[in-house]
Amino acid sequence: MKPLQNRRVAVTGIGVVTPNGVGVDAFWKSLFAPVAPLAVRRVDQEALDARRLMSHKNAKNSDIVTRMAVVAADEALRDAGLLKIDPDAPNPSTSDTAELIDGIDHERAAVSLGTGMGGVQTLADQILLLDAKGERLVSPHLVPMVMPNAPAGAISIRYALRGVATTISTACAAGTDGIAAGARMIAQGTADLVVAGGTDSSLTPVCLAGFANMRALSKTGVARPFDRDRDGLAASEAAGMLILEPYDDAVARGARIYMTIEGAASTADAYHVTAPAPGGTGAERTMRLALEDAGLSPEQITHINAHGTSTGLNDKAESEAVSRVFEGSRPVVTSIKGVTGHSFGAAGAVEAVSVALTMASETIPPTANLENLDPEIDLDIPTEARAWTPGPVLSNSFGFGGHNGSLIFAPVA
């Protein structure tokens, strides 16, 4: 990939929707709390409350991936101080549009999202409806609800973002790749504002049966990354959003800057559609390329936000790759999927939000449910919260199809 160049990329806002918490505050607190065993983890629709931001008609005619994306994007834009707040405005639920603050060039404001399955929940529901009641009752909104680019389109329409509105589908690496693509827009000067992240929900009965039959889904419902007794992932749905701006512009407007994006890389294993390359060779190459892109040595990385899905092959391959790349150092490694479950195409974006909060709080969250570290894994993985002096962070995402993505974040000097 072409290195980030020209402009430094700042993260000025964050927003998140997960089964363990809707909104940044609830999400962050959940990472330090006990989590009940559950193999399938769904977002609380009452907590999501998409209709406070979308009209009844628009919410009804949007898949959950779009509703989650809009809620997370709205929180991120508010957090960045970019939404115009009018106390005399009508109830937001009566309108599907929202205004950004004055001074934003809407022609240079973009959206860059990742998703794994798009609106597959709507597709599954409508197939059942077709089978039960015939084609006349299939929704005329089916296609725009199902298409993977619907969330990016909804965000661009709601906030009048008329720059690029793109969608990347690289399975579980999609959220990370969406952020990387948005960062390059800022760095290379093709956009001055990007809503970047991921949204995904593949919790249909047929998808869950597929995960179970391929032995990826945990039978116990306990996601325990890097544990000797790990038995599979906990499937979840989520959305995570970052607001990206040129660093100098963010400083000039007095924005809070959580962190900067210093590097990114994406590769393909070219090995197998579901299994990682033996020994994590693809993951290793991606991490090394991200470090090169950032101009950093492995010794400068202080923390790794691991993909850590709690599956046998993934955790083993990732740990082997990390051990080789960081042979001369031992950065602290954590996976939050013990709490969040695996939200597939949204996972990398949700984890980028957790990195921003780790920077802000100077605290690394524990890897939940890790009781017996796999004896073949030699990494520093805390099982309790750990105080931390912010430094460069590497965040990994690996997906079916052999997709690998890594991002490097850094605190503001």
SVG drawing of the C-alpha trace seen along z (x, -y; Angstrom):
<svg xmlns="http://www.w3.org/2000/svg" viewBox="-49 -29 64 58">
<polyline fill="none" stroke="black" stroke-width="0.4" points="0.0,0.0 1.1,-3.6 2.4,-5.1 0.5,-7.8 1.9,-11.1 1.5,-14.8 -1.1,-15.4 -1.1,-13.9 -4.5,-12.2 -6.2,-13.0 -9.1,-11.2 -11.4,-13.8 -14.6,-11.9 -15.8,-8.4 -19.1,-6.6 -20.1,-2.9 -23.0,-0.5 -22.4,3.0 -24.4,5.6 -22.5,4.8 -23.1,1.1 -24.7,-1.5 -22.6,-4.7 -19.0,-5.3 -19.5,-5.5 -21.5,-2.3 -19.2,-0.5 -16.0,-1.4 -17.5,-0.5 -18.5,2.9 -14.9,3.8 -14.1,4.0 -17.2,5.8 -18.1,9.5 -19.9,10.8 -22.5,13.6 -21.9,16.6 -23.8,16.1 -22.9,17.5 -25.0,15.0 -25.0,11.4 -27.5,8.8 -27.8,5.1 -30.5,3.9 -33.0,2.3 -34.4,0.1 -30.9,-1.2 -30.2,-1.7 -33.3,-3.8 -32.6,-4.7 -35.9,-6.5 -34.6,-9.4 -32.4,-10.1 -34.5,-8.7 -38.1,-9.1 -40.4,-6.2 -40.6,-5.5 -36.8,-5.6 -36.0,-3.5 -38.6,-0.9 -37.1,-0.8 -33.5,-0.4 -31.7,2.8 -30.1,2.9 -26.6,2.4 -27.8,-1.0 -29.5,-1.9 -26.5,-1.1 -24.2,-3.0 -26.3,-6.1 -26.5,-6.0 -22.7,-5.5 -21.9,-8.2 -24.2,-10.7 -22.4,-10.1 -19.0,-10.4 -19.9,-13.7 -21.3,-15.1 -18.2,-14.0 -16.1,-15.8 -18.1,-19.0 -19.1,-19.0 -22.9,-18.8 -24.9,-22.0 -27.1,-21.8 -30.2,-24.0 -32.1,-23.9 -35.2,-25.2 -35.2,-22.6 -38.1,-20.1 -37.7,-16.6 -34.8,-15.0 -37.1,-12.0 -39.1,-14.1 -36.2,-14.6 -33.7,-12.3 -31.2,-15.1 -28.8,-16.9 -26.6,-20.0 -22.9,-20.1 -21.3,-23.3 -20.6,-26.2 -17.3,-26.1 -17.5,-22.5 -16.9,-22.0 -19.5,-19.3 -17.9,-18.6 -14.8,-17.4 -16.5,-15.5 -16.5,-11.7 -17.6,-8.3 -15.5,-5.2 -17.1,-2.1 -16.5,1.6 -19.1,4.3 -19.0,8.1 -22.6,9.0 -24.5,5.9 -28.3,6.1 -28.4,9.9 -31.0,9.8 -33.5,8.1 -32.7,10.5 -33.3,13.5 -36.6,12.0 -37.9,11.2 -37.0,14.7 -39.2,16.2 -41.9,13.7 -41.7,14.5 -42.0,18.2 -44.9,17.8 -47.0,15.1 -45.8,14.6 -43.9,12.0 -46.5,9.2 -45.7,8.8 -41.9,8.5 -40.9,5.0 -40.2,2.5 -37.4,1.3 -35.6,4.7 -32.7,3.8 -31.7,0.5 -32.1,2.2 -29.9,5.2 -27.1,3.5 -23.8,3.4 -23.3,-0.3 -26.6,-1.3 -25.0,-2.5 -22.5,-4.7 -25.3,-6.1 -27.5,-6.8 -24.7,-8.7 -23.8,-10.7 -27.5,-11.7 -28.1,-12.5 -25.2,-14.9 -25.0,-16.0 -21.5,-14.6 -20.9,-14.9 -17.4,-13.6 -16.6,-9.9 -19.0,-7.5 -17.4,-4.1 -17.9,-0.6 -15.2,2.1 -16.2,5.7 -13.2,7.7 -15.0,9.9 -13.6,9.4 -11.0,7.0 -13.5,4.6 -13.8,2.1 -10.0,1.8 -9.8,1.4 -12.5,-1.2 -10.6,-3.3 -7.4,-2.8 -9.0,-4.0 -10.5,-7.0 -7.1,-7.9 -5.5,-7.8 -8.2,-10.2 -7.2,-12.7 -3.4,-12.1 -3.4,-12.4 -5.7,-15.5 -8.7,-14.1 -11.0,-14.8 -11.0,-17.2 -13.4,-15.2 -14.1,-11.5 -16.6,-9.4 -14.8,-6.1 -15.6,-2.7 -17.6,0.4 -21.0,1.9 -22.2,5.5 -24.9,8.0 -24.9,11.5 -27.0,13.0 -29.6,14.8 -30.5,18.4 -28.9,19.6 -25.6,17.7 -25.5,18.9 -26.0,22.4 -23.2,22.0 -20.8,20.7 -21.8,23.5 -21.4,26.2 -18.0,25.0 -17.1,25.2 -16.4,21.5 -19.2,20.7 -18.6,21.4 -20.7,24.1 -20.2,22.8 -21.0,19.2 -17.8,18.1 -15.3,16.2 -11.9,16.7 -9.2,15.3 -5.8,17.0 -7.0,19.5 -6.0,23.1 -9.7,24.1 -11.1,21.7 -13.8,23.3 -14.9,20.7 -16.2,17.2 -19.3,15.5 -21.2,14.0 -22.3,10.4 -23.4,7.3 -22.0,3.8 -21.0,0.5 -18.0,-1.7 -17.2,-5.1 -14.2,-7.5 -14.1,-11.1 -10.9,-11.8 -9.6,-15.2 -6.2,-16.7 -4.3,-17.2 -3.5,-20.9 -7.2,-21.6 -8.2,-19.9 -5.7,-21.9 -6.8,-25.1 -10.5,-24.6 -9.5,-23.5 -10.8,-20.0 -10.1,-17.2 -7.7,-14.8 -7.8,-11.3 -4.9,-10.0 -3.4,-10.0 -3.3,-7.4 0.3,-6.9 0.2,-3.8 -1.9,-1.1 -1.5,2.1 -3.6,4.7 -2.6,8.0 -4.0,11.3 -2.9,14.8 -3.7,16.3 -4.0,19.6 -7.5,20.7 -11.0,19.2 -11.4,19.6 -8.1,20.8 -5.2,18.4 -1.9,19.0 0.2,21.5 2.2,19.7 0.3,16.5 2.7,15.5 0.1,13.2 -0.6,11.5 3.2,11.1 3.7,9.4 0.8,7.1 2.1,5.9 5.6,5.4 4.1,3.3 2.1,1.2 5.2,0.5 7.1,-0.4 4.2,-2.7 4.3,-4.4 8.1,-4.7 8.3,-2.8 10.3,0.1 8.7,3.0 10.3,1.8 8.3,-1.4 4.9,0.3 3.7,0.4 0.4,2.1 -1.3,4.5 -5.1,4.6 -5.3,8.2 -7.9,9.7 -8.1,12.5 -11.3,14.2 -11.2,17.2 -10.9,19.7 -8.2,22.3 -6.5,21.5 -6.8,17.7 -5.4,17.1 -2.5,19.5 -1.6,18.0 -1.8,14.4 0.2,15.1 2.9,16.8 3.0,13.8 3.2,11.3 6.0,13.3 8.1,13.1 7.5,9.5 8.1,8.4 10.8,10.9 12.9,8.3 10.1,6.7 7.0,7.6 4.2,5.1 1.0,5.6 -1.5,7.6 -5.3,7.6 -8.4,8.7 -11.8,7.2 -13.8,10.0 -14.3,11.8 -16.8,9.0 -17.9,7.7 -18.0,11.0 -17.0,11.0 -18.9,8.5 -17.1,9.5 -16.9,6.6 -17.4,4.1 -14.9,5.6 -11.9,3.6 -13.8,0.3 -15.2,1.1 -11.6,2.0 -10.3,-1.3 -12.8,-3.0 -11.5,-1.0 -7.9,-2.1 -9.0,-5.7 -10.5,-5.2 -7.4,-3.3 -5.3,-6.3 -7.7,-8.7 -7.9,-6.8 -4.3,-5.5 -5.7,-2.1 -5.5,1.1 -8.7,3.2 -8.2,6.9 -8.7,9.9 -11.9,11.3 -12.3,14.9 -8.6,15.7 -8.0,18.2 -5.4,20.6 -3.1,19.1 -2.4,21.5 1.0,22.9 2.0,22.5 1.3,18.7 4.1,16.6 2.6,13.0 2.0,10.5 -1.8,10.6 -3.3,9.0 -6.3,10.5 -6.9,7.3 -7.0,3.7 -3.5,2.3 -2.3,-1.3 -0.4,-2.4 1.6,-5.3 0.2,-5.9 2.5,-5.1 2.1,-3.7 -0.6,-1.0 -1.0,1.7 -4.5,3.0 -5.1,6.1 -8.0,7.6 -8.0,10.8 -10.9,12.1 -12.3,15.0 -10.9,14.9 -7.4,14.5 -7.8,10.7 -5.4,9.1 -5.5,5.5 -3.4,3.6 -3.6,0.0 -1.1,-2.0 -2.4,-4.7 -0.3,-7.1 -1.0,-9.5 -0.7,-13.2 2.8,-14.3"/>
</svg>
